Amino acid sequence: MSAKTPTVRIGIFGPDLPRPEERHGCGLWPAGLAASVVAAEAEPVRLPEGGVGGWDDFLEGLHGLVLAGNDACPRRSTAEAEALVLWCHDHKFPVLAVDHGLHILNVAHGGTLHLDLPRDLPEALQHRHPPERGLRHAINVMPDTRLADLYGEGEVVVNSEHRRAVAKVARGFRASAVALDGVTECVEAEDEDWFALGVQWQPASATASGLDIQLFRGLVEACRRQLEALPAGCEVA
């Protein structure tokens, strides 16, 4: 390791709109993706949406990406985000995809979605309950996965509220966490050289747990490994 570790810079693409007074669920830092990136000892960079030219120029000087979104994202933004994650795939650029970002990551690589989970799988758990903000339920983290390296394998509880869900996992990915009803809650790239992880829950919100910082630490550590592997004087992207 060099005497001075370069600063890891993480781009945030998509909405990051916590209330100003909210704090992360563990109460140690403000809520929000940018604040969680800071807590993981990296520098967040807010990325604009729309009018993107080349992705190489767009991500210049960055080392990783948080891809966020929700079911209300415009179709144009979704198409743009799909192109972005395909670029990340081709360049082994580390990605953490959150909520609708998970859906984008999965669909961009050929997976499919349940567009209305209560209708498509009426026997599923209550993954969405509007009167109760911060709905939480248990998931099982699969052994021998990147997510298990971050969270530990077995049952954990997450704040997962969603109407859409992964139906078929994309080729080249695997389900690394499922709810107790079998609904996929996390996918990750099978390629060990590409950190690409998509989660259905909200790891940066006021209802998240302290364990959820591990997702951001995992992303930052993947970026650091790439930086350290570069010849002296070189930069990613």
SULZI-V942927 format. One record per residue. N is the residue number from 1. RES is the residue in three letters. SS is DSSP state (helix for helix, strand for strand, loop for the rest). PHI is phi in whole degrees, -180 to 180 (NA if undefined). PSI is psi in whole degrees, 0 to 359 (999 if undefined). Layout:
# SULZI-V942927
n->{N	N}
res->{RES	RES}
ss->{SS	SS}
phi->{PHI	PHI}
psi->{PSI	PSI}
This chain:
# SULZI-V942927
n->{1	2	3	4	5	6	7	8	9	10	11	12	13	14	15	16	17	18	19	20	21	22	23	24	25	26	27	28	29	30	31	32	33	34	35	36	37	38	39	40	41	42	43	44	45	46	47	48	49	50	51	52	53	54	55	56	57	58	59	60	61	62	63	64	65	66	67	68	69	70	71	72	73	74	75	76	77	78	79	80	81	82	83	84	85	86	87	88	89	90	91	92	93	94	95	96	97	98	99	100	101	102	103	104	105	106	107	108	109	110	111	112	113	114	115	116	117	118	119	120	121	122	123	124	125	126	127	128	129	130	131	132	133	134	135	136	137	138	139	140	141	142	143	144	145	146	147	148	149	150	151	152	153	154	155	156	157	158	159	160	161	162	163	164	165	166	167	168	169	170	171	172	173	174	175	176	177	178	179	180	181	182	183	184	185	186	187	188	189	190	191	192	193	194	195	196	197	198	199	200	201	202	203	204	205	206	207	208	209	210	211	212	213	214	215	216	217	218	219	220	221	222	223	224	225	226	227	228	229	230	231	232	233	234	235	236	237}
res->{MET	SER	ALA	LYS	THR	PRO	THR	VAL	ARG	ILE	GLY	ILE	PHE	GLY	PRO	ASP	LEU	PRO	ARG	PRO	GLU	GLU	ARG	HIS	GLY	CYS	GLY	LEU	TRP	PRO	ALA	GLY	LEU	ALA	ALA	SER	VAL	VAL	ALA	ALA	GLU	ALA	GLU	PRO	VAL	ARG	LEU	PRO	GLU	GLY	GLY	VAL	GLY	GLY	TRP	ASP	ASP	PHE	LEU	GLU	GLY	LEU	HIS	GLY	LEU	VAL	LEU	ALA	GLY	ASN	ASP	ALA	CYS	PRO	ARG	ARG	SER	THR	ALA	GLU	ALA	GLU	ALA	LEU	VAL	LEU	TRP	CYS	HIS	ASP	HIS	LYS	PHE	PRO	VAL	LEU	ALA	VAL	ASP	HIS	GLY	LEU	HIS	ILE	LEU	ASN	VAL	ALA	HIS	GLY	GLY	THR	LEU	HIS	LEU	ASP	LEU	PRO	ARG	ASP	LEU	PRO	GLU	ALA	LEU	GLN	HIS	ARG	HIS	PRO	PRO	GLU	ARG	GLY	LEU	ARG	HIS	ALA	ILE	ASN	VAL	MET	PRO	ASP	THR	ARG	LEU	ALA	ASP	LEU	TYR	GLY	GLU	GLY	GLU	VAL	VAL	VAL	ASN	SER	GLU	HIS	ARG	ARG	ALA	VAL	ALA	LYS	VAL	ALA	ARG	GLY	PHE	ARG	ALA	SER	ALA	VAL	ALA	LEU	ASP	GLY	VAL	THR	GLU	CYS	VAL	GLU	ALA	GLU	ASP	GLU	ASP	TRP	PHE	ALA	LEU	GLY	VAL	GLN	TRP	GLN	PRO	ALA	SER	ALA	THR	ALA	SER	GLY	LEU	ASP	ILE	GLN	LEU	PHE	ARG	GLY	LEU	VAL	GLU	ALA	CYS	ARG	ARG	GLN	LEU	GLU	ALA	LEU	PRO	ALA	GLY	CYS	GLU	VAL	ALA}
ss->{loop	loop	loop	loop	loop	loop	loop	loop	strand	strand	strand	strand	strand	loop	loop	loop	loop	loop	loop	loop	loop	loop	strand	loop	loop	loop	loop	loop	loop	strand	loop	loop	helix	helix	helix	helix	helix	helix	helix	loop	loop	loop	strand	strand	strand	strand	loop	loop	loop	loop	loop	loop	loop	loop	helix	helix	helix	helix	loop	loop	loop	loop	loop	strand	strand	strand	strand	loop	loop	loop	loop	loop	loop	loop	helix	helix	helix	helix	helix	helix	helix	helix	helix	helix	helix	helix	helix	helix	helix	helix	helix	loop	loop	strand	strand	strand	strand	strand	loop	helix	helix	helix	helix	helix	helix	helix	helix	helix	loop	loop	loop	strand	strand	strand	loop	loop	helix	helix	helix	helix	loop	loop	loop	loop	loop	loop	loop	loop	loop	loop	loop	loop	loop	loop	loop	loop	strand	strand	strand	strand	strand	loop	loop	loop	loop	helix	helix	helix	helix	helix	helix	loop	loop	strand	strand	strand	strand	strand	loop	loop	loop	loop	loop	loop	strand	strand	strand	strand	loop	loop	loop	loop	strand	strand	strand	strand	strand	strand	strand	loop	loop	loop	loop	strand	strand	strand	strand	strand	strand	loop	loop	loop	loop	loop	loop	strand	strand	strand	strand	loop	loop	loop	loop	loop	loop	loop	loop	loop	loop	helix	helix	helix	helix	helix	helix	helix	helix	helix	helix	helix	helix	helix	helix	helix	helix	helix	helix	helix	helix	loop	loop	loop	loop	loop	loop	loop	loop}
phi->{NA	-71	-63	-121	-76	-62	-70	-83	-115	-112	-78	-117	-115	118	-70	-141	-126	-70	-69	-56	-88	-76	-120	-54	-55	-83	77	-94	-154	-61	-72	121	-65	-60	-64	-71	-63	-62	-63	-88	70	-138	-102	-80	-131	-74	-100	-74	-111	93	70	-78	-92	-87	-68	-59	-71	-62	-104	-60	83	-103	-122	-164	-140	-106	-108	-114	170	-148	-65	-92	-61	-61	-60	-61	-63	-64	-62	-65	-67	-63	-62	-64	-70	-68	-62	-60	-59	-64	-105	53	-88	-60	-136	-117	-108	-121	57	-63	-59	-59	-63	-62	-59	-71	-67	-60	-103	101	-80	-129	-126	-86	-83	-145	-58	-60	-79	-73	-132	-62	-85	-68	-60	-76	-83	-141	-146	-50	-67	-114	-72	83	-54	-125	-150	-81	-131	-107	-87	-73	-69	59	-126	-63	-63	-64	-64	-90	-106	88	-82	105	-88	-135	-112	-130	-96	-113	-122	-165	-98	-90	-160	-65	-99	-109	-73	-63	-64	91	-124	-139	-78	-108	-155	-134	-70	-67	-94	93	-69	-69	-116	-156	-126	-146	-67	-76	-67	-67	-89	-127	-78	-138	-133	-122	-122	-83	-89	-113	-75	-113	-89	-71	-106	-75	-103	-61	-62	-67	-63	-61	-62	-71	-64	-64	-62	-64	-66	-63	-65	-64	-62	-65	-62	-69	-81	-77	-61	-55	89	-96	-133	-77	58}
psi->{140	162	326	114	127	149	129	128	122	121	142	115	115	178	140	86	59	157	143	328	354	147	155	154	331	352	8	344	165	154	158	155	314	316	325	325	318	317	333	10	46	170	120	144	115	125	137	155	142	142	28	136	250	139	331	315	322	323	12	134	359	160	348	174	135	122	114	171	176	176	345	4	136	151	322	317	322	315	320	318	324	317	323	314	332	323	316	320	310	330	8	41	122	136	134	117	132	133	244	337	323	315	318	313	316	312	322	333	15	5	176	168	153	119	340	92	315	326	316	323	76	341	356	160	166	90	347	128	87	320	344	100	134	37	135	143	166	149	159	121	124	143	159	40	163	322	321	327	330	320	340	148	161	199	130	166	133	164	83	108	119	147	325	159	160	130	294	127	136	151	138	358	166	153	122	356	140	148	169	345	5	356	132	129	350	138	155	152	140	338	114	342	359	113	103	111	129	129	146	339	182	87	353	6	177	349	7	167	166	331	332	343	339	330	315	322	321	318	312	320	322	320	318	320	319	318	317	335	348	147	153	134	356	157	153	146	999}
